[in-house]
Amino acid sequence: MAEEAKRISAVLGAGVNLDFQLANKPSTSYITEKVVNESYPVINYPDINNKENSSLVKDIYNTICKRYTSGEIDPNTSYGIIHFEIIFHVLEELYSYDKYWRVNRYHSQKDIPPFAYLTHCDLKYNSNHIWQVMEQFIKVIMSIVNEYDCEYTKNKDGIETWYKRFWERTPLKMDVFTFNYDTTIEQSLPEYEDGFEAIDNYQFKQMNPFALLNSPKHTINHLHGSIMYGEDDFSLEEKNKRNIYDYNTHDWYQWKNFALAQQHRFRSSDQQNQAGETIFKSPIITGLHKTDKIVNLPFDIYRYNFNYRLMTNNAILIAGYSFGDLYVNYELERMQLYHGDNWRVVLIDCWGKTSYKSRKAEILALDNYLADLPYKNHQLFEFLCKVMEEGDINHYKYSRRWKHSQPNVSDNGRLMLFIGGTKKAFRHKKEIYSFLQS
């Protein structure tokens, strides 16, 4: 009997796709620039036939840039600092607090966040615009993602074959946890389980948690949503027969394609968190209230599987993740407790440029990067220290030891680090597979 393939976990962030040959790189700063400068036509209630353009997103962005904690920053160059998740969080908070500021006698007290009684807003805006702008904001992001998703579909057997081959040729069983909204990983693995099951006579699927958790296949877990998610299309009668007792109105379904999913969104009411703040109902999770948003299917099952797999899989591949989600970072660091000396981490990131004219220039750039690391990204710094079992990262030592073009293995043998981007790292796929099985 053939030996069963070893299971490992993989965490994929936005940076994993930045080496694709795209006209517009789907980076955080690019998406932010697009949503900030987008035109947001909104209906001017009560005259539903009259539309106007809202500048709310740009006003929020410019206001934060002007009042930034370290001093005013240039809005033309700060899209990577005041990024789209921050802006969307402000939109949600504005929508929540606005209920109190407008003094509407029809609102229940439980709809008002308690802190609203102690604050006010000096930003001039139209209350009727907020929800409409949030909906369009999400649509802009999904449109950008769908654009590069389609590009990958065209090129996965051509210029992007380097990415597909890494996944389809792996001798490991991958439990992939992606924070990206695209389907590039689905298009790359030969077979997988994501927990969604077909429903007879419908073009959408619904989540079966046990299909995911009990599968011997690769698994794909979209922790923060997908451009293929939408609401169901059951009639009320069918819904009452079919799933009213098993599912709730805020669960998400998976549609056959992006166009169909796009037609089945933003039709039901939003949620509130424990503090009475609005949780905008979206098929992609963004903003700064992520842990309040992963309570519905499929997100809560994916998070459960994430915790479970980190406990049971001693090896993990992390690629393109910025360490910007605290709940994820805490779980990743917990692997030290679970696995001790058997913990294995392959970390793929891009520090600085992908190539340098000389080794001296590379060392200087890396020395500056490592010197700033505890201050600019202390979560990544803390994670590296924990994996390497070092109290600090000596930038003088490691800038002369680590290279952008090859795997860098820690002294304790638990970390394999790539700092030249995903494409360069995947050239060493056999070494990665071997290290993860060690």
Disulfide bonds with the S-S distance in Angstrom:
none
